[in-house]
Structures are given as structure tokens and as C-alpha cells.
Amino acid sequence: MNFVVYMAIIQVILFVAVGAFVIRMIQRARKKESDN
């Protein structure tokens, strides 16, 4: 396994994880606004 490939995979996993977390927070904020 090449080190550069390994680093690229880690960056992709981190990007997907952060993106999913941000989407989850936005959906939670929208739910609070709609409830009010």
C-alpha cells in the first residue's frame, strides 16, 4: 500500500464524515425552526 494513497483515503474518509456531520446539524436546525 502506497503512503500517498493511504493519506488520500484518510482525507476522503474525513471529508465524508465532516460533510455528514454538517448535514445532520443543518437538518436538526431546520427541524427546530419548523417546530417553532
N, CA, C and O atoms as a Tripos MOL2 file, in Angstrom:
@<TRIPOS>MOLECULE
protein
  144   143    36     0     0
PROTEIN
NO_CHARGES

@<TRIPOS>ATOM
      1 N           0.8620   -1.1950    0.0000 N.3       1 MET1
      2 CA          0.0000    0.0000    0.0000 C.3       1 MET1
      3 C           0.8980    1.2460    0.0000 C.2       1 MET1
      4 O           1.7780    1.3980    0.8470 O.2       1 MET1
      5 N           0.6520    2.1180   -0.9630 N.am      2 ASN2
      6 CA          1.4670    3.3340   -1.0750 C.3       2 ASN2
      7 C           1.0500    4.3430   -0.0130 C.2       2 ASN2
      8 O          -0.1330    4.4680    0.3020 O.2       2 ASN2
      9 N           2.0120    5.0530    0.5320 N.am      3 PHE3
     10 CA          1.7240    6.0120    1.6070 C.3       3 PHE3
     11 C           0.8370    7.1440    1.1050 C.2       3 PHE3
     12 O          -0.0680    7.5850    1.8130 O.2       3 PHE3
     13 N           1.0930    7.6200   -0.1220 N.am      4 VAL4
     14 CA          0.2860    8.7220   -0.6760 C.3       4 VAL4
     15 C          -1.1630    8.2790   -0.8420 C.2       4 VAL4
     16 O          -2.0880    9.0370   -0.5480 O.2       4 VAL4
     17 N          -1.3570    7.0480   -1.3160 N.am      5 VAL5
     18 CA         -2.7190    6.5220   -1.4870 C.3       5 VAL5
     19 C          -3.3990    6.4140   -0.1280 C.2       5 VAL5
     20 O          -4.5780    6.7390    0.0130 O.2       5 VAL5
     21 N          -2.6420    5.9540    0.8800 N.am      6 TYR6
     22 CA         -3.1810    5.8110    2.2330 C.3       6 TYR6
     23 C          -3.6360    7.1680    2.7780 C.2       6 TYR6
     24 O          -4.7060    7.2660    3.3780 O.2       6 TYR6
     25 N          -2.8280    8.2120    2.5710 N.am      7 MET7
     26 CA         -3.1840    9.5580    3.0350 C.3       7 MET7
     27 C          -4.4090   10.0760    2.2920 C.2       7 MET7
     28 O          -5.2690   10.7240    2.8880 O.2       7 MET7
     29 N          -4.4930    9.7940    0.9960 N.am      8 ALA8
     30 CA         -5.6360   10.2570    0.1980 C.3       8 ALA8
     31 C          -6.9240    9.6100    0.7020 C.2       8 ALA8
     32 O          -7.9590   10.2710    0.7900 O.2       8 ALA8
     33 N          -6.8630    8.3190    1.0320 N.am      9 ILE9
     34 CA         -8.0510    7.6170    1.5370 C.3       9 ILE9
     35 C          -8.4830    8.2210    2.8690 C.2       9 ILE9
     36 O          -9.6770    8.4060    3.1040 O.2       9 ILE9
     37 N          -7.5250    8.5290    3.7430 N.am     10 ILE10
     38 CA         -7.8610    9.1350    5.0430 C.3      10 ILE10
     39 C          -8.5450   10.4870    4.8250 C.2      10 ILE10
     40 O          -9.5230   10.8000    5.5050 O.2      10 ILE10
     41 N          -8.0440   11.2870    3.8880 N.am     11 GLN11
     42 CA         -8.6470   12.5980    3.6320 C.3      11 GLN11
     43 C         -10.0740   12.4420    3.1350 C.2      11 GLN11
     44 O         -10.9560   13.2010    3.5380 O.2      11 GLN11
     45 N         -10.3120   11.4600    2.2580 N.am     12 VAL12
     46 CA        -11.6680   11.2340    1.7320 C.3      12 VAL12
     47 C         -12.6060   10.8280    2.8630 C.2      12 VAL12
     48 O         -13.7300   11.3240    2.9500 O.2      12 VAL12
     49 N         -12.1450    9.9220    3.7340 N.am     13 ILE13
     50 CA        -12.9850    9.4680    4.8510 C.3      13 ILE13
     51 C         -13.3110   10.6430    5.7750 C.2      13 ILE13
     52 O         -14.4540   10.7950    6.2060 O.2      13 ILE13
     53 N         -12.3060   11.4770    6.0790 N.am     14 LEU14
     54 CA        -12.5420   12.6360    6.9470 C.3      14 LEU14
     55 C         -13.5220   13.6000    6.2860 C.2      14 LEU14
     56 O         -14.4140   14.1290    6.9490 O.2      14 LEU14
     57 N         -13.3620   13.8310    4.9770 N.am     15 PHE15
     58 CA        -14.2430   14.7620    4.2640 C.3      15 PHE15
     59 C         -15.6860   14.2760    4.3060 C.2      15 PHE15
     60 O         -16.6030   15.0630    4.5410 O.2      15 PHE15
     61 N         -15.8890   12.9730    4.0750 N.am     16 VAL16
     62 CA        -17.2470   12.4100    4.0970 C.3      16 VAL16
     63 C         -17.8310   12.4950    5.5040 C.2      16 VAL16
     64 O         -19.0040   12.8310    5.6690 O.2      16 VAL16
     65 N         -17.0170   12.1930    6.5210 N.am     17 ALA17
     66 CA        -17.5050   12.2200    7.9020 C.3      17 ALA17
     67 C         -17.9110   13.6360    8.2990 C.2      17 ALA17
     68 O         -18.9680   13.8330    8.8990 O.2      17 ALA17
     69 N         -17.0750   14.6250    7.9680 N.am     18 VAL18
     70 CA        -17.3870   16.0190    8.3090 C.3      18 VAL18
     71 C         -18.6200   16.4790    7.5380 C.2      18 VAL18
     72 O         -19.4790   17.1630    8.0950 O.2      18 VAL18
     73 N         -18.7140   16.1120    6.2710 N.am     19 GLY19
     74 CA        -19.8710   16.5030    5.4560 C.3      19 GLY19
     75 C         -21.1620   15.9330    6.0290 C.2      19 GLY19
     76 O         -22.1680   16.6380    6.1090 O.2      19 GLY19
     77 N         -21.1430   14.6690    6.4290 N.am     20 ALA20
     78 CA        -22.3340   14.0430    7.0010 C.3      20 ALA20
     79 C         -22.7110   14.7260    8.3110 C.2      20 ALA20
     80 O         -23.8930   14.9220    8.5900 O.2      20 ALA20
     81 N         -21.7090   15.0910    9.1200 N.am     21 PHE21
     82 CA        -21.9720   15.7600   10.3990 C.3      21 PHE21
     83 C         -22.6100   17.1250   10.1740 C.2      21 PHE21
     84 O         -23.5560   17.4910   10.8710 O.2      21 PHE21
     85 N         -22.0940   17.8870    9.1970 N.am     22 VAL22
     86 CA        -22.6490   19.2180    8.9010 C.3      22 VAL22
     87 C         -24.0880   19.0870    8.4170 C.2      22 VAL22
     88 O         -24.9530   19.8560    8.8370 O.2      22 VAL22
     89 N         -24.3560   18.1190    7.5350 N.am     23 ILE23
     90 CA        -25.7210   17.9250    7.0230 C.3      23 ILE23
     91 C         -26.6580   17.5820    8.1800 C.2      23 ILE23
     92 O         -27.7860   18.0710    8.2340 O.2      23 ILE23
     93 N         -26.1910   16.7440    9.1050 N.am     24 ARG24
     94 CA        -27.0170   16.3490   10.2490 C.3      24 ARG24
     95 C         -27.3400   17.5680   11.1200 C.2      24 ARG24
     96 O         -28.4700   17.7050   11.5890 O.2      24 ARG24
     97 N         -26.3590   18.4540   11.3410 N.am     25 MET25
     98 CA        -26.5860   19.6510   12.1560 C.3      25 MET25
     99 C         -27.5690   20.5910   11.4650 C.2      25 MET25
    100 O         -28.4300   21.1780   12.1210 O.2      25 MET25
    101 N         -27.4480   20.7400   10.1370 N.am     26 ILE26
    102 CA        -28.3580   21.6240    9.3890 C.3      26 ILE26
    103 C         -29.7850   21.0800    9.4720 C.2      26 ILE26
    104 O         -30.7270   21.8430    9.6850 O.2      26 ILE26
    105 N         -29.9510   19.7630    9.3060 N.am     27 GLN27
    106 CA        -31.2870   19.1750    9.3840 C.3      27 GLN27
    107 C         -31.8770   19.3840   10.7760 C.2      27 GLN27
    108 O         -33.0700   19.6600   10.9080 O.2      27 GLN27
    109 N         -31.0500   19.2550   11.8170 N.am     28 ARG28
    110 CA        -31.5210   19.4400   13.1940 C.3      28 ARG28
    111 C         -31.9690   20.8840   13.3990 C.2      28 ARG28
    112 O         -32.9890   21.1280   14.0430 O.2      28 ARG28
    113 N         -31.2150   21.8480   12.8570 N.am     29 ALA29
    114 CA        -31.5690   23.2650   12.9900 C.3      29 ALA29
    115 C         -32.8740   23.5400   12.2490 C.2      29 ALA29
    116 O         -33.7170   24.2860   12.7470 O.2      29 ALA29
    117 N         -33.0530   22.9530   11.0740 N.am     30 ARG30
    118 CA        -34.2870   23.1660   10.3080 C.3      30 ARG30
    119 C         -35.4860   22.6130   11.0660 C.2      30 ARG30
    120 O         -36.5530   23.2270   11.0680 O.2      30 ARG30
    121 N         -35.3230   21.4590   11.7080 N.am     31 LYS31
    122 CA        -36.4260   20.8700   12.4690 C.3      31 LYS31
    123 C         -36.8380   21.8020   13.6100 C.2      31 LYS31
    124 O         -38.0290   21.9770   13.8680 O.2      31 LYS31
    125 N         -35.8520   22.4010   14.2940 N.am     32 LYS32
    126 CA        -36.1670   23.3170   15.3950 C.3      32 LYS32
    127 C         -36.9300   24.5280   14.8700 C.2      32 LYS32
    128 O         -37.8830   24.9780   15.5070 O.2      32 LYS32
    129 N         -36.5240   25.0630   13.7170 N.am     33 GLU33
    130 CA        -37.1970   26.2340   13.1550 C.3      33 GLU33
    131 C         -38.6330   25.8910   12.7660 C.2      33 GLU33
    132 O         -39.5370   26.6940   12.9940 O.2      33 GLU33
    133 N         -38.8570   24.7150   12.1840 N.am     34 SER34
    134 CA        -40.1990   24.3280   11.7450 C.3      34 SER34
    135 C         -41.1030   24.0830   12.9570 C.2      34 SER34
    136 O         -42.3010   24.3590   12.8960 O.2      34 SER34
    137 N         -40.5430   23.5710   14.0520 N.am     35 ASP35
    138 CA        -41.3450   23.3300   15.2530 C.3      35 ASP35
    139 C         -41.8620   24.6520   15.8220 C.2      35 ASP35
    140 O         -42.9930   24.7240   16.3030 O.2      35 ASP35
    141 N         -41.0440   25.6820   15.7680 N.am     36 ASN36
    142 CA        -41.4770   26.9750   16.2890 C.3      36 ASN36
    143 C         -42.5010   27.5990   15.3500 C.2      36 ASN36
    144 O         -42.9910   28.6970   15.6130 O.2      36 ASN36
@<TRIPOS>BOND
     1     1     2 1
     2     2     3 1
     3     3     4 2
     4     3     5 am
     5     5     6 1
     6     6     7 1
     7     7     8 2
     8     7     9 am
     9     9    10 1
    10    10    11 1
    11    11    12 2
    12    11    13 am
    13    13    14 1
    14    14    15 1
    15    15    16 2
    16    15    17 am
    17    17    18 1
    18    18    19 1
    19    19    20 2
    20    19    21 am
    21    21    22 1
    22    22    23 1
    23    23    24 2
    24    23    25 am
    25    25    26 1
    26    26    27 1
    27    27    28 2
    28    27    29 am
    29    29    30 1
    30    30    31 1
    31    31    32 2
    32    31    33 am
    33    33    34 1
    34    34    35 1
    35    35    36 2
    36    35    37 am
    37    37    38 1
    38    38    39 1
    39    39    40 2
    40    39    41 am
    41    41    42 1
    42    42    43 1
    43    43    44 2
    44    43    45 am
    45    45    46 1
    46    46    47 1
    47    47    48 2
    48    47    49 am
    49    49    50 1
    50    50    51 1
    51    51    52 2
    52    51    53 am
    53    53    54 1
    54    54    55 1
    55    55    56 2
    56    55    57 am
    57    57    58 1
    58    58    59 1
    59    59    60 2
    60    59    61 am
    61    61    62 1
    62    62    63 1
    63    63    64 2
    64    63    65 am
    65    65    66 1
    66    66    67 1
    67    67    68 2
    68    67    69 am
    69    69    70 1
    70    70    71 1
    71    71    72 2
    72    71    73 am
    73    73    74 1
    74    74    75 1
    75    75    76 2
    76    75    77 am
    77    77    78 1
    78    78    79 1
    79    79    80 2
    80    79    81 am
    81    81    82 1
    82    82    83 1
    83    83    84 2
    84    83    85 am
    85    85    86 1
    86    86    87 1
    87    87    88 2
    88    87    89 am
    89    89    90 1
    90    90    91 1
    91    91    92 2
    92    91    93 am
    93    93    94 1
    94    94    95 1
    95    95    96 2
    96    95    97 am
    97    97    98 1
    98    98    99 1
    99    99   100 2
   100    99   101 am
   101   101   102 1
   102   102   103 1
   103   103   104 2
   104   103   105 am
   105   105   106 1
   106   106   107 1
   107   107   108 2
   108   107   109 am
   109   109   110 1
   110   110   111 1
   111   111   112 2
   112   111   113 am
   113   113   114 1
   114   114   115 1
   115   115   116 2
   116   115   117 am
   117   117   118 1
   118   118   119 1
   119   119   120 2
   120   119   121 am
   121   121   122 1
   122   122   123 1
   123   123   124 2
   124   123   125 am
   125   125   126 1
   126   126   127 1
   127   127   128 2
   128   127   129 am
   129   129   130 1
   130   130   131 1
   131   131   132 2
   132   131   133 am
   133   133   134 1
   134   134   135 1
   135   135   136 2
   136   135   137 am
   137   137   138 1
   138   138   139 1
   139   139   140 2
   140   139   141 am
   141   141   142 1
   142   142   143 1
   143   143   144 2
@<TRIPOS>SUBSTRUCTURE
     1 MET1         2 RESIDUE 1 A MET
     2 ASN2         6 RESIDUE 1 A ASN
     3 PHE3        10 RESIDUE 1 A PHE
     4 VAL4        14 RESIDUE 1 A VAL
     5 VAL5        18 RESIDUE 1 A VAL
     6 TYR6        22 RESIDUE 1 A TYR
     7 MET7        26 RESIDUE 1 A MET
     8 ALA8        30 RESIDUE 1 A ALA
     9 ILE9        34 RESIDUE 1 A ILE
    10 ILE10       38 RESIDUE 1 A ILE
    11 GLN11       42 RESIDUE 1 A GLN
    12 VAL12       46 RESIDUE 1 A VAL
    13 ILE13       50 RESIDUE 1 A ILE
    14 LEU14       54 RESIDUE 1 A LEU
    15 PHE15       58 RESIDUE 1 A PHE
    16 VAL16       62 RESIDUE 1 A VAL
    17 ALA17       66 RESIDUE 1 A ALA
    18 VAL18       70 RESIDUE 1 A VAL
    19 GLY19       74 RESIDUE 1 A GLY
    20 ALA20       78 RESIDUE 1 A ALA
    21 PHE21       82 RESIDUE 1 A PHE
    22 VAL22       86 RESIDUE 1 A VAL
    23 ILE23       90 RESIDUE 1 A ILE
    24 ARG24       94 RESIDUE 1 A ARG
    25 MET25       98 RESIDUE 1 A MET
    26 ILE26      102 RESIDUE 1 A ILE
    27 GLN27      106 RESIDUE 1 A GLN
    28 ARG28      110 RESIDUE 1 A ARG
    29 ALA29      114 RESIDUE 1 A ALA
    30 ARG30      118 RESIDUE 1 A ARG
    31 LYS31      122 RESIDUE 1 A LYS
    32 LYS32      126 RESIDUE 1 A LYS
    33 GLU33      130 RESIDUE 1 A GLU
    34 SER34      134 RESIDUE 1 A SER
    35 ASP35      138 RESIDUE 1 A ASP
    36 ASN36      142 RESIDUE 1 A ASN
